[in-house]
Amino acid sequence: MQRARHEYGSSTTQMVGVSSFENGLGEVLGVCALQPGLAGVFTDLLEVQPGKSAMIYLKDMPELQGKAHRDIWPAFRAGVVCGYLRRADEGGGTDAVAHTVDVDVPAECSRLCLNPSDDYVMAPGDKLVIISQNAVQEAERPHMMAIAPRPPLASKETSTAEPTAWDMDPVCRRLVLIDCDNMLDTILETVSEFAPATMDISVITGCDDLLTTHGECLRNRFGREGLQLTFVKGECTDQAVLQSAGIAECDSVVIGNLQQCSRGAIDDHDATIVATIMLIKWIREQAMTDISSQDTPSLHIVGLSGYKDTQLLADVLALSSSVPISVDMLNLDFLMSGWIVQVAAEPEVTLVFRELLASSAGSELYVRKGHLYVQGPNDTAYFREVQYAARRLGQTAIGFIQCESQAVLIGVSADLQVSIHDRVVVMAEA
């Protein structure tokens, strides 16, 4: 099945890497379905909100050449050095970054070294890859940075949803895909890499091809990898269709589409999302006979939305539910504009995005339990201590998600406090 693409001028596509972004959406939805909270991490990295969201910077700092990574990254206290971009005549062997190549495994990604070993030595021509909210100032003189004051934890009053599902640390063994026809192959490939040994996946579709020839090919192909595919024909707002797909017992739901939509279609799409979540909530509540039981399964929903307010409505529905539900909405307009702004300012940043979005290339982002990294007194630790704990595990900690507020904090100060109940965001090999 061919993935849908928007049509852009060639110069625009070369500059911002639009094809990489769109091809990566299926992979993002796949990994976000398996890791509650990860959608917020991608949103923080891709959206551009100065002083609030993190950005990726490439910095040429010749004074650090010849130093090992173990000596370089601790010098940065207000940002995270997560890797290096080698000069163009090394690794990929090209002077120009070809931004229109698919995300699968582009040759240029060999220039990029994310989550390097401590022994990696910065070579002449290398650029630092820094994730930070204010890396510009720090990257100029990292050794002269004063210790940043420790900000307080975000207030619980700012919470938009309870972190119920995270506390239960769900393992996704049953997934329902809704309206994901145009990126189904990509989602399945991603899920097959990160899912448990066996997994049941129900696909709600109106596509006749998926119900016949192509669907049978997918069933045979991914069946060998432990994915049991079931195709259900119908609409996501039909109660009988959702129940046939196993919505009452599933662990995660992905709601896709939104490509090449007019404004009116986006209105309809977001309205359908809200209606679908309401119906899913009702079905789950009817299915749970003992909502006070600790065995009550949690549900995580991830989807594509056209408006920011859709997330707020979804949070209200999740909070009003008598069964544990969490919802992450990826807003395409904000993500695409953030992608364009960052890559237009520094074209080679697209290599970083491409690797993080592609499950088949290099390092991935993971959301892990805080107790793996927080070993300080009173169940708290400075983020710098968390970074050292991650390095001992061969990972790079780039931020964390606060348990109380679900605030996503990426590229943060080394002196920010992390609780054992928070989730730590790390970069690691797939």
C-alpha positions as CSV (number, residue, x, y, z in Angstrom):
1,M,0.0,0.0,0.0
2,Q,1.4,3.4,-1.0
3,R,1.6,6.0,1.8
4,A,-0.3,9.2,1.0
5,R,1.8,12.3,0.5
6,H,1.0,16.0,0.3
7,E,2.2,17.7,-2.9
8,Y,4.8,20.5,-2.2
9,G,7.2,22.3,-4.4
10,S,10.5,20.6,-4.8
11,S,12.5,23.5,-3.2
12,T,10.3,23.5,-0.2
13,T,10.5,19.7,0.2
14,Q,14.3,19.8,0.0
15,M,14.5,22.5,2.6
16,V,12.2,21.2,5.3
17,G,12.1,17.5,4.8
18,V,8.4,17.2,4.4
19,S,8.4,13.7,3.2
20,S,10.5,12.6,6.2
21,F,7.9,14.2,8.5
22,E,4.9,12.6,6.9
23,N,6.5,9.1,6.6
24,G,7.5,9.4,10.2
25,L,3.9,10.0,11.4
26,G,3.0,6.3,11.2
27,E,6.1,5.4,13.2
28,V,5.4,8.1,15.8
29,L,1.8,6.8,16.2
30,G,3.1,3.3,16.6
31,V,5.6,4.0,19.3
32,C,3.3,6.4,21.1
33,A,0.6,3.8,21.3
34,L,3.0,1.5,23.1
35,Q,4.4,4.2,25.4
36,P,1.9,6.6,27.2
37,G,3.4,10.0,27.5
38,L,5.8,9.7,24.5
39,A,3.4,11.8,22.3
40,G,4.0,14.8,24.6
41,V,7.8,14.3,24.1
42,F,7.5,14.5,20.3
43,T,5.2,17.5,20.7
44,D,7.7,19.3,22.9
45,L,10.5,18.7,20.4
46,L,8.6,19.6,17.3
47,E,6.5,22.5,18.4
48,V,8.2,25.9,18.6
49,Q,7.3,27.7,21.8
50,P,10.3,29.9,22.8
51,G,11.1,29.5,26.5
52,K,8.6,26.7,26.9
53,S,9.4,23.9,24.5
54,A,12.8,22.3,23.7
55,M,14.6,22.8,20.4
56,I,17.4,21.0,18.7
57,Y,20.6,23.0,18.1
58,L,23.7,22.1,16.1
59,K,26.7,23.9,17.4
60,D,30.2,24.1,16.0
61,M,32.6,24.3,19.0
62,P,36.2,23.7,17.8
63,E,37.5,24.2,21.3
64,L,36.0,20.9,22.3
65,Q,37.7,18.9,19.6
66,G,39.8,16.0,20.9
67,K,37.8,15.7,24.0
68,A,35.8,12.6,24.9
69,H,32.0,12.6,25.2
70,R,32.3,11.8,29.0
71,D,34.1,15.1,29.4
72,I,31.9,17.2,27.1
73,W,28.3,16.5,28.1
74,P,28.7,17.4,31.8
75,A,29.9,20.9,30.9
76,F,26.4,21.8,29.7
77,R,24.0,22.5,32.6
78,A,21.1,24.1,30.8
79,G,20.8,21.7,27.9
80,V,21.6,18.1,26.9
81,V,24.4,17.1,24.6
82,C,22.9,14.0,23.0
83,G,25.2,13.4,20.1
84,Y,27.4,14.7,17.3
85,L,27.0,15.4,13.6
86,R,30.1,14.5,11.6
87,R,31.2,16.8,8.8
88,A,29.8,16.1,5.4
89,D,32.9,14.3,3.9
90,E,32.7,11.6,6.7
91,G,30.1,8.9,7.2
92,G,27.5,9.7,4.6
93,G,30.0,11.1,2.2
94,T,27.9,13.9,0.8
95,D,28.1,17.7,0.9
96,A,24.4,18.3,0.7
97,V,21.7,16.9,2.9
98,A,19.1,15.2,0.8
99,H,16.0,16.0,2.8
100,T,13.5,14.2,0.5
101,V,14.7,10.7,1.1
102,D,12.3,8.4,3.0
103,V,13.0,7.9,6.6
104,D,13.8,4.2,6.3
105,V,17.6,4.3,6.6
106,P,19.1,7.2,4.7
107,A,22.8,7.1,4.0
108,E,23.3,10.6,5.5
109,C,22.2,9.2,8.9
110,S,25.7,7.6,9.2
111,R,26.9,11.1,9.8
112,L,24.8,11.3,12.9
113,C,25.9,9.8,16.2
114,L,23.2,10.0,18.8
115,N,23.6,8.6,22.3
116,P,27.4,8.1,21.7
117,S,29.6,6.0,24.0
118,D,31.6,7.8,26.7
119,D,34.7,7.1,24.7
120,Y,33.5,8.9,21.6
121,V,36.1,11.7,20.8
122,M,34.8,14.9,19.1
123,A,36.7,15.1,15.8
124,P,37.5,18.2,13.7
125,G,34.4,19.4,11.9
126,D,32.0,17.7,14.3
127,K,29.0,19.6,15.5
128,L,27.3,19.1,18.9
129,V,23.7,18.0,18.9
130,I,22.1,19.8,21.8
131,I,18.5,19.7,23.0
132,S,17.6,22.7,25.2
133,Q,15.2,25.5,25.8
134,N,18.0,28.0,25.9
135,A,21.0,26.2,24.4
136,V,22.1,29.2,22.3
137,Q,23.5,31.1,25.3
138,E,25.0,28.1,26.9
139,A,26.6,26.7,23.8
140,E,28.7,29.8,23.5
141,R,30.6,29.3,26.8
142,P,29.6,26.0,28.4
143,H,32.4,26.0,30.9
144,M,31.4,29.4,32.3
145,M,27.8,28.6,33.0
146,A,26.7,29.3,36.5
147,I,24.7,26.6,38.3
148,A,21.0,27.3,37.4
149,P,18.6,27.9,40.3
150,R,16.5,24.8,41.0
151,P,12.9,25.6,39.8
152,P,10.0,24.2,41.8
153,L,8.0,21.2,40.6
154,A,5.1,22.1,38.4
155,S,1.9,22.8,40.5
156,K,-0.6,20.0,40.6
157,E,-3.2,22.6,39.9
158,T,-2.0,22.8,36.3
159,S,-2.8,19.1,35.7
160,T,-5.2,18.4,32.9
161,A,-5.4,14.6,33.5
162,E,-4.6,12.1,36.2
163,P,-1.6,9.9,35.5
164,T,-3.5,6.7,36.2
165,A,-2.4,4.7,33.3
166,W,1.3,5.6,33.9
167,D,1.1,4.4,37.5
168,M,-0.1,1.0,36.2
169,D,2.7,0.8,33.6
170,P,0.5,-0.9,31.0
171,V,1.9,-3.5,28.6
172,C,0.2,-3.2,25.3
173,R,-1.0,-6.7,24.2
174,R,-4.1,-5.7,22.3
175,L,-4.2,-2.7,20.0
176,V,-7.1,-1.2,18.0
177,L,-6.3,0.9,14.9
178,I,-9.0,3.3,13.6
179,D,-8.8,5.2,10.3
180,C,-5.1,4.3,9.8
181,D,-5.4,2.9,6.3
182,N,-2.9,5.3,4.7
183,M,-0.1,4.5,7.1
184,L,-1.1,1.0,8.3
185,D,2.1,-0.7,6.9
186,T,4.3,1.8,8.7
187,I,2.5,1.5,12.0
188,L,2.6,-2.3,11.9
189,E,6.3,-2.3,11.1
190,T,7.0,-0.1,14.1
191,V,4.7,-2.0,16.4
192,S,6.3,-5.3,15.4
193,E,9.7,-4.0,16.5
194,F,8.7,-2.8,20.0
195,A,5.6,-4.9,20.9
196,P,5.6,-8.0,23.1
197,A,6.3,-11.4,21.6
198,T,2.6,-11.8,20.6
199,M,0.0,-9.1,20.1
200,D,-3.6,-8.9,18.9
201,I,-4.3,-5.9,16.5
202,S,-7.8,-5.0,15.2
203,V,-8.0,-2.7,12.3
204,I,-11.3,-0.8,11.7
205,T,-11.5,0.1,8.1
206,G,-13.8,0.8,5.2
207,C,-11.1,-0.1,2.6
208,D,-12.1,-3.1,0.5
209,D,-8.5,-3.8,-0.4
210,L,-7.6,-4.3,3.3
211,L,-10.5,-6.6,3.7
212,T,-9.3,-8.8,0.9
213,T,-5.9,-9.1,-0.9
214,H,-3.7,-6.6,0.8
215,G,-5.1,-7.4,4.2
216,E,-4.3,-11.1,3.7
217,C,-0.8,-10.1,2.7
218,L,-0.4,-8.1,5.9
219,R,-1.9,-10.9,8.0
220,N,0.6,-13.4,6.6
221,R,3.6,-11.0,6.8
222,F,3.2,-9.8,10.3
223,G,1.7,-13.1,11.6
224,R,5.3,-14.5,11.3
225,E,6.4,-11.7,13.7
226,G,3.7,-12.4,16.3
227,L,1.1,-9.9,15.3
228,Q,-2.4,-11.4,15.0
229,L,-4.4,-9.1,12.6
230,T,-8.1,-8.8,12.5
231,F,-9.9,-6.5,10.0
232,V,-13.3,-5.1,11.0
233,K,-15.4,-3.2,8.4
234,G,-17.3,-0.2,9.5
235,E,-17.2,3.3,11.1
236,C,-15.6,4.2,14.4
237,T,-18.7,5.8,15.7
238,D,-20.7,2.6,15.4
239,Q,-20.9,0.9,18.8
240,A,-21.2,-2.6,17.3
241,V,-18.1,-2.1,15.2
242,L,-16.0,-0.9,18.2
243,Q,-17.2,-3.9,20.3
244,S,-16.4,-6.3,17.4
245,A,-12.9,-4.8,17.3
246,G,-12.4,-5.6,21.0
247,I,-12.5,-2.0,22.3
248,A,-13.7,-3.2,25.7
249,E,-10.5,-5.3,26.3
250,C,-7.8,-3.5,24.4
251,D,-4.8,-1.7,25.9
252,S,-4.3,1.1,23.3
253,V,-6.2,2.8,20.5
254,V,-4.7,4.8,17.6
255,I,-7.0,7.2,15.7
256,G,-5.3,8.3,12.5
257,N,-5.9,10.0,9.1
258,L,-6.1,13.9,8.8
259,Q,-3.8,14.0,5.7
260,Q,-4.9,16.3,2.8
261,C,-7.9,17.5,4.7
262,S,-9.8,20.7,4.0
263,R,-10.7,22.9,7.0
264,G,-14.2,21.6,6.9
265,A,-12.9,18.0,6.9
266,I,-10.7,18.8,9.9
267,D,-13.7,20.1,11.8
268,D,-15.5,16.8,11.0
269,H,-12.4,14.8,11.9
270,D,-12.0,16.3,15.3
271,A,-15.7,16.1,16.1
272,T,-15.5,12.4,15.2
273,I,-12.5,12.0,17.5
274,V,-14.4,13.4,20.4
275,A,-17.5,11.3,19.6
276,T,-15.4,8.2,19.3
277,I,-13.7,8.8,22.7
278,M,-17.1,9.3,24.3
279,L,-18.3,6.0,22.8
280,I,-15.1,4.2,23.8
281,K,-15.5,5.6,27.4
282,W,-19.1,4.4,27.6
283,I,-18.2,0.9,26.3
284,R,-15.3,0.6,28.7
285,E,-17.4,1.7,31.7
286,Q,-20.2,-0.8,30.8
287,A,-17.6,-3.6,30.5
288,M,-16.0,-3.0,33.9
289,T,-18.1,-4.6,36.6
290,D,-15.8,-3.7,39.4
291,I,-14.1,-0.4,38.8
292,S,-12.5,-0.4,42.2
293,S,-10.5,-3.5,41.3
294,Q,-6.7,-3.0,41.0
295,D,-6.9,-5.3,38.0
296,T,-9.0,-2.8,36.0
297,P,-7.2,-2.5,32.7
298,S,-6.1,1.0,31.7
299,L,-6.6,2.4,28.2
300,H,-4.3,4.7,26.3
301,I,-5.6,6.6,23.2
302,V,-3.3,8.4,20.8
303,G,-4.5,10.2,17.7
304,L,-4.0,13.0,15.2
305,S,-6.1,16.2,15.7
306,G,-6.5,19.4,13.8
307,Y,-7.1,21.7,16.8
308,K,-5.4,22.2,20.2
309,D,-8.8,22.3,22.0
310,T,-9.4,18.7,21.0
311,Q,-6.8,17.6,23.5
312,L,-8.6,19.6,26.2
313,L,-11.9,18.0,25.4
314,A,-10.3,14.6,25.4
315,D,-8.7,15.3,28.8
316,V,-12.1,16.2,30.2
317,L,-13.6,13.0,29.0
318,A,-10.7,11.0,30.4
319,L,-11.0,12.7,33.8
320,S,-14.8,12.0,33.9
321,S,-14.3,8.4,33.2
322,S,-14.9,5.8,36.0
323,V,-12.2,3.6,34.3
324,P,-8.6,4.6,33.7
325,I,-8.1,6.3,30.4
326,S,-5.3,8.6,29.1
327,V,-5.4,10.5,25.8
328,D,-2.5,12.0,23.7
329,M,-3.4,14.1,20.7
330,L,-0.8,15.1,18.1
331,N,-1.7,18.4,16.5
332,L,-0.5,18.3,12.9
333,D,-0.5,22.0,12.2
334,F,1.7,22.8,15.2
335,L,4.0,19.8,14.6
336,M,4.5,20.6,10.9
337,S,5.1,24.3,11.5
338,G,7.6,23.5,14.3
339,W,9.4,21.1,12.0
340,I,9.6,23.7,9.2
341,V,10.9,26.4,11.5
342,Q,13.6,24.3,13.0
343,V,14.8,22.7,9.8
344,A,14.6,25.9,7.8
345,A,16.9,27.6,10.4
346,E,19.3,24.6,10.4
347,P,18.7,22.2,7.5
348,E,20.8,19.4,9.0
349,V,18.5,19.2,12.0
350,T,16.3,17.1,9.7
351,L,18.8,14.3,10.1
352,V,18.2,14.3,13.9
353,F,14.4,14.3,13.4
354,R,14.7,11.6,10.8
355,E,16.6,9.2,13.1
356,L,14.3,9.8,16.1
357,L,11.2,9.2,13.9
358,A,12.5,6.1,12.2
359,S,12.3,2.9,14.2
360,S,14.7,1.3,11.8
361,A,17.5,3.8,12.1
362,G,19.8,4.3,15.1
363,S,18.5,5.7,18.5
364,E,14.9,5.8,19.7
365,L,13.1,7.7,22.5
366,Y,11.8,5.8,25.4
367,V,9.7,6.7,28.5
368,R,11.0,4.8,31.5
369,K,10.0,4.5,35.1
370,G,11.8,7.0,37.4
371,H,13.0,4.4,39.9
372,L,15.5,3.1,37.4
373,Y,17.3,6.5,37.5
374,V,16.3,8.2,40.8
375,Q,18.4,6.9,43.6
376,G,18.7,10.0,45.9
377,P,17.3,10.5,49.4
378,N,13.5,11.3,49.8
379,D,12.9,9.6,46.4
380,T,14.2,12.7,44.5
381,A,17.4,13.5,42.6
382,Y,18.8,16.3,40.5
383,F,18.4,15.8,36.8
384,R,22.3,15.7,36.6
385,E,22.2,12.6,38.8
386,V,19.6,11.1,36.5
387,Q,21.8,11.8,33.5
388,Y,24.7,9.9,35.1
389,A,22.4,7.0,36.0
390,A,21.3,6.9,32.3
391,R,24.9,6.9,31.0
392,R,25.7,3.9,33.2
393,L,22.9,2.1,31.4
394,G,24.2,3.2,28.0
395,Q,21.5,5.8,27.5
396,T,21.1,9.6,27.3
397,A,18.5,11.2,29.5
398,I,17.0,14.2,27.7
399,G,14.2,15.1,30.2
400,F,11.3,13.8,32.2
401,I,7.5,13.8,32.6
402,Q,6.2,14.9,35.9
403,C,3.8,12.5,37.6
404,E,1.5,15.1,39.2
405,S,1.1,17.5,36.3
406,Q,2.1,15.4,33.3
407,A,4.3,18.3,32.3
408,V,6.8,17.3,29.7
409,L,10.2,18.8,30.5
410,I,12.9,18.2,27.8
411,G,16.4,19.7,27.6
412,V,16.1,20.9,31.1
413,S,18.5,22.3,33.6
414,A,20.8,19.9,35.3
415,D,19.6,21.2,38.7
416,L,15.9,20.5,38.2
417,Q,14.5,17.9,40.7
418,V,13.2,14.6,39.5
419,S,10.9,12.4,41.6
420,I,11.0,8.6,41.7
421,H,7.3,8.8,40.5
422,D,8.2,10.8,37.4
423,R,8.9,9.2,34.0
424,V,12.4,9.7,32.5
425,V,12.8,10.3,28.8
426,V,15.9,8.6,27.4
427,M,17.6,8.2,24.1
428,A,18.8,4.6,23.5
429,E,19.4,2.1,20.8
430,A,16.4,0.2,19.5
